[in-house]
Amino acid sequence: MSGPDTPEIRTDIPHSARIWNYWMHGKDNYDIDREIGDQCLDIFPGIGETAVESRRFQNRVVRWLAEAGVTQFLDLGAGLPTDPNTHQIAQAIQARARVVYADNDPMVLTHARALLTCATDEGVVGYADTDIRDPDTVLAAARDVLDLRQPVAVLCGHVLGHIDGVEHMHRVVAEVIAATAPGSYLMVHDSVDDTRQRLMWEHYATSGGAVYTPRPPETIAACFDGLALVEPGVVPVNHWRPDPPAGPVSAEAAGELAAPVPAYGGVGRRP
């Protein structure tokens, strides 16, 4: 998939994808990301756990979707590669899975181009240099790889908070899902609005980072209007079908849920 020439990667201002990578203990970040990331951790020490649990949630969702037979994935605001990546999880279960990563961060796109050589022999990995706030361009780019006449899983992982205004956010999600076939799925997870996170994201924005607005759980849940929610609904990300604990544990401990992190997520199916 082609796009405009990649702009210069700025290393003097923090970037959402890189700072998120830092919070998840990744290596694809710069001094400015670590500096601002540490300042954010001082304001809200729980952001590191939130970042890790949000990614674990997304990994579980992708695995569940692939096991349910989904073979097409559109990852909006994909961010920097993690281990494992969306296409690795999907193609390990569905060898012919087709995955499109959509983002407009230059460093993300540099990594995404490298992933084009990482698909299985049968599967496909593509990237779309697009702004997720413009559904028309996202869908046009996605059609280069995906057949939207067949079910697609649309993944919105901690990215909708970058869309200005609740109405605009819901419209973007609704327009993308409306362009997919019945039987398609939507996954959303985002930080919820509380004092600690609000202050942290405000500091991040005033430090040169992109504006991110955490929103109430009910606003996140409204993204699934018209869809059939998959159990257990829209819940703290670490409470959505958590993996069983490793090693021997008591029956009581195995049934307990960890303390909720301040990020909510869910999955819905288009009827």
Accessible surface in RSA format (square Angstrom, percent):
REM  Atomic radii and reference values for relative SASA: ProtOr
REM  Chains: A
REM  Algorithm: Lee & Richards
REM  Probe-radius: 1.40
REM  Slices: 20
REM RES _ NUM      All-atoms   Total-Side   Main-Chain    Non-polar    All polar
REM                ABS   REL    ABS   REL    ABS   REL    ABS   REL    ABS   REL
RES MET A   1    51.60  26.7   6.13   4.1  45.47 108.3  16.05  13.6  35.54  47.1
RES SER A   2   112.70  95.2  80.36 107.2  32.35  74.5  47.41 101.0  65.29  91.5
RES GLY A   3    35.85  44.2   0.00   N/A  35.85  44.2  12.94  35.5  22.91  51.3
RES PRO A   4    94.60  68.9  81.07  73.9  13.54  49.2  93.47  77.2   1.13   7.0
RES ASP A   5   138.22  96.8 118.24 117.7  19.98  47.2  39.67  93.4  98.56  98.3
RES THR A   6    48.14  34.2  21.50  21.8  26.63  63.5  19.70  26.5  28.44  43.0
RES PRO A   7    79.17  57.7  65.25  59.5  13.92  50.6  76.63  63.3   2.54  15.8
RES GLU A   8   148.09  85.0 123.07  93.1  25.02  59.6  53.09 102.7  95.00  77.6
RES ILE A   9    50.66  28.8  38.49  28.7  12.17  29.3  38.49  27.7  12.17  33.0
RES ARG A  10   108.72  45.6 107.09  54.6   1.63   3.9  38.09  52.1  70.64  42.8
RES THR A  11    71.64  51.0  57.97  58.8  13.67  32.6  24.80  33.3  46.84  70.8
RES ASP A  12    87.93  61.6  65.74  65.4  22.19  52.5  45.46 107.0  42.48  42.4
RES ILE A  13    54.51  31.0  54.43  40.6   0.08   0.2  54.51  39.3   0.00   0.0
RES PRO A  14     3.74   2.7   0.48   0.4   3.26  11.9   0.48   0.4   3.26  20.3
RES HIS A  15    31.57  17.3  29.25  20.3   2.32   5.9  23.63  24.4   7.94   9.2
RES SER A  16    32.46  27.4  26.27  35.1   6.18  14.2  26.69  56.8   5.76   8.1
RES ALA A  17    15.09  13.9   5.28   8.1   9.81  22.3  11.75  16.5   3.34   8.9
RES ARG A  18     0.71   0.3   0.71   0.4   0.00   0.0   0.07   0.1   0.64   0.4
RES ILE A  19     0.70   0.4   0.70   0.5   0.00   0.0   0.70   0.5   0.00   0.0
RES TRP A  20    39.98  16.0  39.98  19.4   0.00   0.0  31.27  16.7   8.72  14.1
RES ASN A  21     9.37   6.5   8.72   8.4   0.65   1.6   1.39   3.3   7.98   7.7
RES TYR A  22    49.63  23.2  46.48  26.4   3.15   8.2  25.53  19.2  24.10  29.7
RES TRP A  23     4.92   2.0   0.21   0.1   4.71  11.0   3.70   2.0   1.22   2.0
RES MET A  24    39.49  20.4  22.21  14.7  17.28  41.1  17.95  15.3  21.53  28.5
RES HIS A  25   153.82  84.1 123.22  85.6  30.60  78.3  91.78  94.6  62.04  72.2
RES GLY A  26    28.03  34.6   0.00   N/A  28.03  34.6  17.40  47.7  10.63  23.8
RES LYS A  27   194.90  95.1 167.34 102.7  27.57  65.6 113.87 102.5  81.03  86.3
RES ASP A  28    41.73  29.2  39.59  39.4   2.14   5.1   2.23   5.3  39.50  39.4
RES ASN A  29    14.49  10.0   2.58   2.5  11.91  28.7   0.00   0.0  14.49  14.0
RES TYR A  30    75.95  35.5  74.81  42.6   1.14   3.0  49.99  37.6  25.96  32.0
RES ASP A  31   107.81  75.5 101.95 101.5   5.86  13.9  37.69  88.7  70.11  69.9
RES ILE A  32    33.60  19.1  30.64  22.8   2.96   7.1  32.17  23.2   1.43   3.9
RES ASP A  33     0.00   0.0   0.00   0.0   0.00   0.0   0.00   0.0   0.00   0.0
RES ARG A  34    85.29  35.8  85.22  43.4   0.07   0.2  34.30  46.9  50.99  30.9
RES GLU A  35    94.62  54.3  84.98  64.3   9.63  22.9  34.07  65.9  60.55  49.4
RES ILE A  36     9.36   5.3   9.36   7.0   0.00   0.0   9.36   6.7   0.00   0.0
RES GLY A  37     0.00   0.0   0.00   N/A   0.00   0.0   0.00   0.0   0.00   0.0
RES ASP A  38    64.15  44.9  63.15  62.9   1.00   2.4  24.75  58.2  39.40  39.3
RES GLN A  39    60.49  33.8  58.49  42.7   2.00   4.8  27.06  57.6  33.44  25.4
RES CYS A  40     0.00   0.0   0.00   0.0   0.00   0.0   0.00   0.0   0.00   0.0
RES LEU A  41    52.54  29.3  49.90  35.7   2.65   6.7  50.20  35.3   2.34   6.3
RES ASP A  42   120.69  84.5  91.16  90.7  29.53  69.8  29.73  70.0  90.96  90.7
RES ILE A  43    64.24  36.6  43.20  32.2  21.04  50.7  49.23  35.5  15.01  40.7
RES PHE A  44     2.21   1.1   2.21   1.4   0.00   0.0   2.21   1.3   0.00   0.0
RES PRO A  45   101.79  74.2  85.20  77.7  16.59  60.3  86.24  71.2  15.55  96.6
RES GLY A  46    23.11  28.5   0.00   N/A  23.11  28.5  19.91  54.6   3.19   7.2
RES ILE A  47     0.00   0.0   0.00   0.0   0.00   0.0   0.00   0.0   0.00   0.0
RES GLY A  48    13.10  16.1   0.00   N/A  13.10  16.1  13.10  35.9   0.00   0.0
RES GLU A  49   101.50  58.3  90.65  68.6  10.85  25.8  34.52  66.8  66.98  54.7
RES THR A  50     0.27   0.2   0.27   0.3   0.00   0.0   0.00   0.0   0.27   0.4
RES ALA A  51     0.00   0.0   0.00   0.0   0.00   0.0   0.00   0.0   0.00   0.0
RES VAL A  52    33.42  22.0  32.20  29.2   1.21   2.9  33.15  28.8   0.27   0.7
RES GLU A  53    26.65  15.3  26.65  20.2   0.00   0.0   0.11   0.2  26.53  21.7
RES SER A  54     0.61   0.5   0.61   0.8   0.00   0.0   0.61   1.3   0.00   0.0
RES ARG A  55    37.19  15.6  35.61  18.2   1.59   3.8  18.53  25.3  18.67  11.3
RES ARG A  56   128.22  53.8 126.61  64.5   1.61   3.8  37.47  51.2  90.74  55.0
RES PHE A  57     0.00   0.0   0.00   0.0   0.00   0.0   0.00   0.0   0.00   0.0
RES GLN A  58     5.46   3.1   5.46   4.0   0.00   0.0   0.17   0.4   5.29   4.0
RES ASN A  59    26.47  18.3  25.85  25.0   0.62   1.5  11.08  26.7  15.39  14.9
RES ARG A  60    15.85   6.7  14.16   7.2   1.68   4.0   5.36   7.3  10.49   6.4
RES VAL A  61     0.00   0.0   0.00   0.0   0.00   0.0   0.00   0.0   0.00   0.0
RES VAL A  62     0.57   0.4   0.57   0.5   0.00   0.0   0.57   0.5   0.00   0.0
RES ARG A  63    89.98  37.8  89.98  45.9   0.00   0.0  28.16  38.5  61.82  37.5
RES TRP A  64    61.02  24.5  59.34  28.7   1.68   3.9  47.45  25.3  13.57  22.0
RES LEU A  65     0.51   0.3   0.51   0.4   0.00   0.0   0.51   0.4   0.00   0.0
RES ALA A  66     0.00   0.0   0.00   0.0   0.00   0.0   0.00   0.0   0.00   0.0
RES GLU A  67   114.24  65.6  80.44  60.9  33.80  80.5  32.29  62.5  81.95  66.9
RES ALA A  68    58.64  53.9  15.21  23.5  43.43  98.8  28.42  40.0  30.22  80.1
RES GLY A  69    42.78  52.8   0.00   N/A  42.78  52.8  23.74  65.1  19.04  42.6
RES VAL A  70     9.88   6.5   5.68   5.1   4.20  10.1   9.78   8.5   0.10   0.3
RES THR A  71    53.38  38.0  51.36  52.1   2.02   4.8  26.27  35.3  27.11  41.0
RES GLN A  72     9.41   5.3   9.41   6.9   0.00   0.0   6.92  14.7   2.48   1.9
RES PHE A  73     0.00   0.0   0.00   0.0   0.00   0.0   0.00   0.0   0.00   0.0
RES LEU A  74     0.82   0.5   0.82   0.6   0.00   0.0   0.82   0.6   0.00   0.0
RES ASP A  75     3.44   2.4   3.44   3.4   0.00   0.0   0.00   0.0   3.44   3.4
RES LEU A  76     3.71   2.1   3.50   2.5   0.20   0.5   3.50   2.5   0.20   0.5
RES GLY A  77    16.89  20.8   0.00   N/A  16.89  20.8   5.13  14.1  11.76  26.3
RES ALA A  78    14.37  13.2   2.09   3.2  12.28  27.9   2.71   3.8  11.66  30.9
RES GLY A  79    20.53  25.3   0.00   N/A  20.53  25.3  14.47  39.7   6.07  13.6
RES LEU A  80    10.28   5.7   1.60   1.1   8.68  21.8   1.60   1.1   8.68  23.4
RES PRO A  81    34.48  25.1  21.22  19.3  13.27  48.2  26.88  22.2   7.61  47.3
RES THR A  82    27.44  19.5  14.18  14.4  13.26  31.6  23.69  31.8   3.74   5.7
RES ASP A  83   138.83  97.2 104.47 104.0  34.36  81.3  36.63  86.2 102.20 101.9
RES PRO A  84    52.76  38.5  52.62  48.0   0.14   0.5  52.62  43.4   0.14   0.9
RES ASN A  85    13.49   9.3  13.35  12.9   0.14   0.3   0.64   1.5  12.85  12.4
RES THR A  86     0.65   0.5   0.16   0.2   0.49   1.2   0.24   0.3   0.41   0.6
RES HIS A  87     1.47   0.8   1.47   1.0   0.00   0.0   1.03   1.1   0.44   0.5
RES GLN A  88    80.86  45.2  70.40  51.4  10.47  24.9  27.15  57.8  53.72  40.7
RES ILE A  89    19.58  11.1  14.39  10.7   5.19  12.5  19.28  13.9   0.30   0.8
RES ALA A  90     0.00   0.0   0.00   0.0   0.00   0.0   0.00   0.0   0.00   0.0
RES GLN A  91     8.47   4.7   3.10   2.3   5.37  12.8   1.77   3.8   6.70   5.1
RES ALA A  92    89.26  82.1  44.24  68.3  45.02 102.4  55.95  78.8  33.31  88.2
RES ILE A  93    67.17  38.2  38.21  28.5  28.95  69.8  42.34  30.5  24.83  67.4
RES GLN A  94    46.78  26.2  45.30  33.1   1.47   3.5   2.06   4.4  44.71  33.9
RES ALA A  95    42.57  39.1  35.78  55.2   6.79  15.5  35.78  50.4   6.79  18.0
RES ARG A  96   170.30  71.5 164.51  83.9   5.79  13.8  52.75  72.1 117.55  71.2
RES ALA A  97     0.00   0.0   0.00   0.0   0.00   0.0   0.00   0.0   0.00   0.0
RES ARG A  98    86.93  36.5  86.93  44.3   0.00   0.0  22.47  30.7  64.47  39.1
RES VAL A  99     0.00   0.0   0.00   0.0   0.00   0.0   0.00   0.0   0.00   0.0
RES VAL A 100     0.00   0.0   0.00   0.0   0.00   0.0   0.00   0.0   0.00   0.0
RES TYR A 101    15.17   7.1  14.21   8.1   0.96   2.5  14.31  10.8   0.85   1.1
RES ALA A 102     0.00   0.0   0.00   0.0   0.00   0.0   0.00   0.0   0.00   0.0
RES ASP A 103    17.49  12.3  16.10  16.0   1.39   3.3   2.38   5.6  15.11  15.1
RES ASN A 104    76.74  52.9  62.02  59.9  14.72  35.4   9.60  23.1  67.14  64.9
RES ASP A 105    19.11  13.4  15.37  15.3   3.74   8.8  12.74  30.0   6.37   6.4
RES PRO A 106    14.77  10.8  14.77  13.5   0.00   0.0  14.77  12.2   0.00   0.0
RES MET A 107    16.75   8.7  16.75  11.1   0.00   0.0  16.75  14.2   0.00   0.0
RES VAL A 108     3.20   2.1   2.69   2.4   0.50   1.2   2.69   2.3   0.50   1.4
RES LEU A 109     1.79   1.0   1.79   1.3   0.00   0.0   1.79   1.3   0.00   0.0
RES THR A 110    69.67  49.6  63.56  64.4   6.11  14.6  56.96  76.5  12.71  19.2
RES HIS A 111    49.78  27.2  47.21  32.8   2.57   6.6  26.75  27.6  23.03  26.8
RES ALA A 112     5.09   4.7   3.05   4.7   2.04   4.6   4.24   6.0   0.85   2.2
RES ARG A 113    73.79  31.0  66.38  33.8   7.41  17.7  45.52  62.2  28.28  17.1
RES ALA A 114    61.40  56.5  48.41  74.7  12.99  29.6  58.85  82.9   2.55   6.8
RES LEU A 115    20.24  11.3  20.24  14.5   0.00   0.0  20.24  14.2   0.00   0.0
RES LEU A 116    67.00  37.3  46.76  33.5  20.24  50.9  46.76  32.8  20.24  54.5
RES THR A 117   124.03  88.2  88.22  89.4  35.81  85.3  79.83 107.2  44.20  66.8
RES CYS A 118    66.40  50.2  41.85  46.7  24.55  57.7  15.09  38.2  51.31  55.3
RES ALA A 119    30.80  28.3   8.95  13.8  21.85  49.7   9.03  12.7  21.77  57.7
RES THR A 120    53.78  38.3  39.45  40.0  14.33  34.1  48.18  64.7   5.60   8.5
RES ASP A 121   157.24 110.1 114.99 114.5  42.24  99.9  38.40  90.4 118.84 118.5
RES GLU A 122    93.78  53.8  71.71  54.3  22.07  52.5  35.52  68.7  58.26  47.6
RES GLY A 123     8.08  10.0   0.00   N/A   8.08  10.0   0.00   0.0   8.08  18.1
RES VAL A 124    43.85  28.9  41.92  38.0   1.93   4.6  43.85  38.1   0.00   0.0
RES VAL A 125     6.33   4.2   0.26   0.2   6.07  14.6   0.26   0.2   6.07  16.5
RES GLY A 126     2.13   2.6   0.00   N/A   2.13   2.6   1.95   5.3   0.19   0.4
RES TYR A 127    14.49   6.8  14.15   8.0   0.35   0.9   2.26   1.7  12.23  15.1
RES ALA A 128     2.31   2.1   0.24   0.4   2.06   4.7   2.31   3.3   0.00   0.0
RES ASP A 129    29.83  20.9  11.35  11.3  18.48  43.7   0.31   0.7  29.53  29.4
RES THR A 130    15.50  11.0   9.59   9.7   5.91  14.1  15.50  20.8   0.00   0.0
RES ASP A 131    44.05  30.9  39.65  39.5   4.40  10.4  19.81  46.6  24.23  24.2
RES ILE A 132    14.87   8.5  12.69   9.5   2.18   5.3  12.69   9.1   2.18   5.9
RES ARG A 133   113.08  47.5 105.29  53.7   7.79  18.6  20.59  28.1  92.49  56.1
RES ASP A 134    59.79  41.9  57.38  57.1   2.41   5.7  21.15  49.8  38.65  38.5
RES PRO A 135     6.52   4.8   6.49   5.9   0.03   0.1   6.52   5.4   0.00   0.0
RES ASP A 136   104.86  73.5  98.19  97.7   6.68  15.8  28.27  66.5  76.59  76.4
RES THR A 137    61.23  43.6  56.35  57.1   4.88  11.6  57.68  77.5   3.55   5.4
RES VAL A 138     0.58   0.4   0.47   0.4   0.11   0.3   0.47   0.4   0.11   0.3
RES LEU A 139    11.97   6.7  11.97   8.6   0.00   0.0  11.97   8.4   0.00   0.0
RES ALA A 140    58.99  54.2  48.11  74.2  10.87  24.7  51.47  72.5   7.52  19.9
RES ALA A 141    18.86  17.3  13.60  21.0   5.26  12.0  18.29  25.8   0.56   1.5
RES ALA A 142     0.12   0.1   0.12   0.2   0.00   0.0   0.12   0.2   0.00   0.0
RES ARG A 143   131.92  55.4 111.21  56.7  20.71  49.3  49.33  67.4  82.59  50.1
RES ASP A 144   103.10  72.2  66.79  66.5  36.30  85.8  18.20  42.8  84.90  84.7
RES VAL A 145    16.77  11.0  10.02   9.1   6.75  16.3  11.79  10.2   4.98  13.5
RES LEU A 146     6.56   3.7   0.00   0.0   6.56  16.5   1.16   0.8   5.41  14.5
RES ASP A 147    51.03  35.7  43.40  43.2   7.63  18.0  30.99  72.9  20.04  20.0
RES LEU A 148    14.64   8.2   7.22   5.2   7.42  18.7   7.63   5.4   7.01  18.9
RES ARG A 149   196.78  82.6 175.77  89.6  21.02  50.0  81.71 111.7 115.08  69.7
RES GLN A 150    98.11  54.9  98.11  71.7   0.00   0.0  26.58  56.6  71.53  54.2
RES PRO A 151    51.49  37.5  48.55  44.3   2.94  10.7  48.55  40.1   2.94  18.3
RES VAL A 152     0.31   0.2   0.05   0.0   0.26   0.6   0.31   0.3   0.00   0.0
RES ALA A 153     0.29   0.3   0.29   0.4   0.00   0.0   0.29   0.4   0.00   0.0
RES VAL A 154     1.31   0.9   1.25   1.1   0.06   0.1   1.25   1.1   0.06   0.2
RES LEU A 155     0.13   0.1   0.13   0.1   0.00   0.0   0.13   0.1   0.00   0.0
RES CYS A 156     1.43   1.1   1.43   1.6   0.00   0.0   0.00   0.0   1.43   1.5
RES GLY A 157    15.99  19.7   0.00   N/A  15.99  19.7   3.74  10.3  12.24  27.4
RES HIS A 158    18.12   9.9   5.87   4.1  12.25  31.3   5.87   6.0  12.25  14.3
RES VAL A 159    12.96   8.5  12.91  11.7   0.05   0.1  12.96  11.3   0.00   0.0
RES LEU A 160     2.97   1.7   2.97   2.1   0.00   0.0   2.97   2.1   0.00   0.0
RES GLY A 161     3.96   4.9   0.00   N/A   3.96   4.9   1.90   5.2   2.07   4.6
RES HIS A 162    45.57  24.9  34.69  24.1  10.88  27.8  29.37  30.3  16.20  18.8
RES ILE A 163     0.65   0.4   0.09   0.1   0.56   1.3   0.32   0.2   0.33   0.9
RES ASP A 164   124.20  87.0 112.52 112.0  11.68  27.6  38.96  91.7  85.24  85.0
RES GLY A 165    33.60  41.4   0.00   N/A  33.60  41.4  31.31  85.9   2.29   5.1
RES VAL A 166    64.73  42.6  59.75  54.1   4.98  12.0  59.75  51.9   4.98  13.5
RES GLU A 167   149.69  85.9 140.54 106.3   9.15  21.8  58.49 113.1  91.20  74.5
RES HIS A 168    49.89  27.3  46.37  32.2   3.53   9.0  36.90  38.0  13.00  15.1
RES MET A 169     4.72   2.4   4.72   3.1   0.00   0.0   0.52   0.4   4.20   5.6
RES HIS A 170    46.11  25.2  43.04  29.9   3.07   7.9  28.58  29.5  17.52  20.4
RES ARG A 171   111.87  47.0 106.01  54.0   5.86  13.9  52.77  72.1  59.10  35.8
RES VAL A 172     1.45   1.0   1.45   1.3   0.00   0.0   1.45   1.3   0.00   0.0
RES VAL A 173     5.79   3.8   2.81   2.5   2.98   7.2   5.79   5.0   0.00   0.0
RES ALA A 174    59.09  54.3  48.47  74.8  10.62  24.2  56.08  79.0   3.01   8.0
RES GLU A 175    67.22  38.6  60.09  45.5   7.13  17.0  32.54  62.9  34.67  28.3
RES VAL A 176     2.06   1.4   2.06   1.9   0.00   0.0   2.06   1.8   0.00   0.0
RES ILE A 177    13.44   7.6  13.44  10.0   0.00   0.0  13.44   9.7   0.00   0.0
RES ALA A 178    69.66  64.1  48.13  74.3  21.53  49.0  52.33  73.7  17.33  45.9
RES ALA A 179    31.06  28.6   9.11  14.1  21.94  49.9  20.65  29.1  10.40  27.6
RES THR A 180     5.52   3.9   0.50   0.5   5.02  12.0   1.25   1.7   4.26   6.4
RES ALA A 181    10.77   9.9   6.11   9.4   4.66  10.6  10.77  15.2   0.00   0.0
RES PRO A 182    89.27  65.1  79.09  72.1  10.18  37.0  79.44  65.6   9.83  61.1
RES GLY A 183     8.72  10.7   0.00   N/A   8.72  10.7   4.36  12.0   4.36   9.8
RES SER A 184     0.38   0.3   0.03   0.0   0.35   0.8   0.20   0.4   0.18   0.2
RES TYR A 185    23.63  11.0  23.01  13.1   0.62   1.6   6.63   5.0  17.00  21.0
RES LEU A 186     0.73   0.4   0.57   0.4   0.15   0.4   0.58   0.4   0.14   0.4
RES MET A 187     0.82   0.4   0.08   0.1   0.74   1.8   0.08   0.1   0.74   1.0
RES VAL A 188     0.67   0.4   0.67   0.6   0.00   0.0   0.67   0.6   0.00   0.0
RES HIS A 189     6.34   3.5   6.34   4.4   0.00   0.0   6.19   6.4   0.15   0.2
RES ASP A 190     7.30   5.1   7.30   7.3   0.00   0.0   6.52  15.3   0.78   0.8
RES SER A 191     0.00   0.0   0.00   0.0   0.00   0.0   0.00   0.0   0.00   0.0
RES VAL A 192    12.97   8.5  12.97  11.7   0.00   0.0  12.97  11.3   0.00   0.0
RES ASP A 193    54.95  38.5  33.00  32.9  21.95  51.9   2.39   5.6  52.57  52.4
RES ASP A 194    37.58  26.3  32.79  32.6   4.79  11.3  32.47  76.4   5.10   5.1
RES THR A 195    83.55  59.4  80.16  81.3   3.39   8.1  49.92  67.1  33.63  50.8
RES ARG A 196   121.20  50.9 119.63  61.0   1.57   3.7  53.30  72.8  67.91  41.2
RES GLN A 197     0.00   0.0   0.00   0.0   0.00   0.0   0.00   0.0   0.00   0.0
RES ARG A 198    98.45  41.3  97.74  49.8   0.72   1.7  39.95  54.6  58.50  35.5
RES LEU A 199    94.66  52.7  91.27  65.3   3.40   8.5  91.33  64.1   3.34   9.0
RES MET A 200     0.00   0.0   0.00   0.0   0.00   0.0   0.00   0.0   0.00   0.0
RES TRP A 201     9.11   3.7   7.85   3.8   1.27   3.0   8.21   4.4   0.90   1.5
RES GLU A 202    90.81  52.1  85.94  65.0   4.87  11.6  43.59  84.3  47.22  38.6
RES HIS A 203    54.41  29.7  49.13  34.1   5.28  13.5  37.93  39.1  16.49  19.2
RES TYR A 204     0.00   0.0   0.00   0.0   0.00   0.0   0.00   0.0   0.00   0.0
RES ALA A 205    29.33  27.0  16.06  24.8  13.27  30.2  16.33  23.0  13.00  34.4
RES THR A 206   118.98  84.6  78.84  79.9  40.14  95.7  77.99 104.8  40.99  62.0
RES SER A 207    33.78  28.5   8.34  11.1  25.44  58.6  13.85  29.5  19.93  27.9
RES GLY A 208    39.89  49.2   0.00   N/A  39.89  49.2  25.55  70.1  14.34  32.1
RES GLY A 209     9.38  11.6   0.00   N/A   9.38  11.6   0.36   1.0   9.02  20.2
RES ALA A 210    55.24  50.8  40.29  62.2  14.96  34.0  51.24  72.2   4.01  10.6
RES VAL A 211   101.97  67.1  94.66  85.7   7.30  17.6  94.66  82.3   7.30  19.8
RES TYR A 212     9.19   4.3   1.93   1.1   7.25  18.9   1.74   1.3   7.45   9.2
RES THR A 213    58.36  41.5  56.15  56.9   2.20   5.3  39.77  53.4  18.59  28.1
RES PRO A 214     8.52   6.2   3.98   3.6   4.54  16.5   4.46   3.7   4.07  25.3
RES ARG A 215    15.33   6.4  14.30   7.3   1.03   2.5   8.07  11.0   7.27   4.4
RES PRO A 216    47.12  34.3  46.08  42.0   1.03   3.8  47.12  38.9   0.00   0.0
RES PRO A 217    46.48  33.9  45.91  41.8   0.57   2.1  46.14  38.1   0.34   2.1
RES GLU A 218   120.66  69.3 109.55  82.9  11.11  26.5  62.60 121.1  58.05  47.4
RES THR A 219    19.58  13.9  16.08  16.3   3.49   8.3   3.92   5.3  15.65  23.7
RES ILE A 220     4.17   2.4   3.80   2.8   0.37   0.9   4.17   3.0   0.00   0.0
RES ALA A 221    34.75  32.0  29.35  45.3   5.40  12.3  29.53  41.6   5.22  13.8
RES ALA A 222    30.38  27.9  21.98  33.9   8.41  19.1  25.26  35.6   5.13  13.6
RES CYS A 223    11.00   8.3   0.30   0.3  10.70  25.2   2.07   5.2   8.93   9.6
RES PHE A 224     6.25   3.1   1.98   1.2   4.27  11.1   2.77   1.7   3.48  10.0
RES ASP A 225   114.03  79.9  89.00  88.6  25.03  59.2  38.55  90.7  75.48  75.3
RES GLY A 226    68.76  84.8   0.00   N/A  68.76  84.8  43.02 118.1  25.74  57.6
RES LEU A 227    29.44  16.4   9.76   7.0  19.68  49.5  11.10   7.8  18.34  49.4
RES ALA A 228    57.59  53.0  47.74  73.7   9.85  22.4  56.46  79.5   1.13   3.0
RES LEU A 229    83.93  46.7  56.41  40.4  27.53  69.2  56.41  39.6  27.53  74.1
RES VAL A 230    18.16  11.9  13.48  12.2   4.67  11.3  18.16  15.8   0.00   0.0
RES GLU A 231   130.30  74.8 126.68  95.8   3.63   8.6  57.79 111.8  72.51  59.2
RES PRO A 232    56.13  40.9  38.98  35.5  17.15  62.3  39.78  32.8  16.35 101.6
RES GLY A 233    11.53  14.2   0.00   N/A  11.53  14.2  11.32  31.1   0.21   0.5
RES VAL A 234    27.57  18.1   6.15   5.6  21.42  51.6   6.15   5.3  21.42  58.1
RES VAL A 235    28.06  18.5  27.66  25.0   0.40   1.0  28.06  24.4   0.00   0.0
RES PRO A 236    14.62  10.7  14.62  13.3   0.00   0.0  14.62  12.1   0.00   0.0
RES VAL A 237     0.00   0.0   0.00   0.0   0.00   0.0   0.00   0.0   0.00   0.0
RES ASN A 238    12.33   8.5   6.98   6.7   5.35  12.9   5.62  13.5   6.71   6.5
RES HIS A 239    32.08  17.5  25.12  17.5   6.96  17.8  16.53  17.0  15.54  18.1
RES TRP A 240     1.14   0.5   1.14   0.6   0.00   0.0   1.14   0.6   0.00   0.0
RES ARG A 241    96.57  40.5  79.82  40.7  16.75  39.9  42.72  58.4  53.85  32.6
RES PRO A 242    63.70  46.4  46.57  42.4  17.13  62.3  46.62  38.5  17.08 106.1
RES ASP A 243    76.12  53.3  58.42  58.2  17.70  41.9  26.96  63.5  49.16  49.0
RES PRO A 244   115.41  84.1  96.47  87.9  18.94  68.8 102.66  84.8  12.75  79.2
RES PRO A 245    67.83  49.4  43.41  39.6  24.42  88.8  54.49  45.0  13.34  82.9
RES ALA A 246   102.96  94.7  69.06 106.6  33.91  77.1  78.00 109.8  24.96  66.1
RES GLY A 247    52.89  65.2   0.00   N/A  52.89  65.2  30.92  84.9  21.97  49.2
RES PRO A 248   141.92 103.4 109.95 100.2  31.97 116.2 122.09 100.8  19.83 123.2
RES VAL A 249    74.96  49.3  38.34  34.7  36.62  88.2  49.10  42.7  25.86  70.1
RES SER A 250    68.27  57.7  50.98  68.0  17.29  39.8  53.01 112.9  15.26  21.4
RES ALA A 251    95.24  87.6  69.10 106.6  26.14  59.5  76.98 108.4  18.26  48.4
RES GLU A 252   133.88  76.9 118.87  89.9  15.01  35.7  49.93  96.6  83.95  68.5
RES ALA A 253    47.36  43.5  35.42  54.7  11.93  27.1  36.51  51.4  10.85  28.7
RES ALA A 254    50.98  46.9  29.34  45.3  21.64  49.2  29.67  41.8  21.31  56.4
RES GLY A 255    64.82  79.9   0.00   N/A  64.82  79.9  36.85 101.1  27.97  62.6
RES GLU A 256   113.76  65.3  90.91  68.8  22.85  54.4  36.84  71.3  76.92  62.8
RES LEU A 257   103.86  57.8  75.31  53.9  28.55  71.8  76.66  53.8  27.19  73.2
RES ALA A 258    68.49  63.0  49.56  76.5  18.93  43.1  61.06  86.0   7.44  19.7
RES ALA A 259    81.27  74.7  63.69  98.3  17.58  40.0  69.92  98.5  11.35  30.1
RES PRO A 260    84.56  61.6  65.13  59.4  19.43  70.6  65.13  53.8  19.43 120.7
RES VAL A 261     5.04   3.3   2.68   2.4   2.36   5.7   3.72   3.2   1.32   3.6
RES PRO A 262    23.92  17.4  18.08  16.5   5.84  21.2  23.75  19.6   0.17   1.1
RES ALA A 263     0.00   0.0   0.00   0.0   0.00   0.0   0.00   0.0   0.00   0.0
RES TYR A 264    54.79  25.6  54.79  31.2   0.00   0.0  18.97  14.3  35.82  44.2
RES GLY A 265     0.00   0.0   0.00   N/A   0.00   0.0   0.00   0.0   0.00   0.0
RES GLY A 266     0.00   0.0   0.00   N/A   0.00   0.0   0.00   0.0   0.00   0.0
RES VAL A 267     0.00   0.0   0.00   0.0   0.00   0.0   0.00   0.0   0.00   0.0
RES GLY A 268     0.00   0.0   0.00   N/A   0.00   0.0   0.00   0.0   0.00   0.0
RES ARG A 269   103.47  43.4 103.41  52.7   0.05   0.1  22.27  30.4  81.19  49.2
RES ARG A 270    63.67  26.7  63.43  32.3   0.24   0.6   5.43   7.4  58.24  35.3
RES PRO A 271   101.48  74.0  67.63  61.6  33.85 123.0  90.78  74.9  10.70  66.5
END  Absolute sums over single chains surface
CHAIN  1 A    12037.8       9444.4       2593.4       6668.1       5369.7
END  Absolute sums over all chains
TOTAL         12037.8       9444.4       2593.4       6668.1       5369.7
